[in-house]
Amino acid sequence: MKAPKILPWIAKKAGISEALALKLWRRAAGEAEALTGKAEGSEYWGLAVERFLDLAAEEATLPEASPDNIIPAPRVDWMWRHQSRMSLLSLMAAQNAYRFWQHTWQNLYLPKAMQNRAA
């Protein structure tokens, strides 16, 4: 299993080492595989990355991870969630346009008898 290329960047932003980030990634990927039952697909990757961000954020907030003289890095999990929501917006818009087109087609062109069977 390959780790995402953004892993070192997230580790730096969370204030943790790359080795710890790799361990957290492996844990998140294992949990995602256990939940989805497969090690590929968009559901698996989305769950694995989301879980990894949660684990990295938890690790960054631990007292051992940030000594008193270092300011903890800002959390980056919100950015991933926001990007996921934004990518889903275009899919929702396409789905709504399709439903509108299907509803219009049924109301304008299908006879009343066919509309009852289609619904």
Secondary structure, DSSP 4 states (H G I P E B T S, - for coil): -PPPTTHHHHHHHHT--HHHHHHHHHHHHHHHHHHHSSS-SHHHHHHHHHHHHHHHHHHHHSTTTS-TTSPPPPP-HHHHHHHHHHHHHHHHHHHHHHHHHHHHHHHHHS-HHHHHHH-
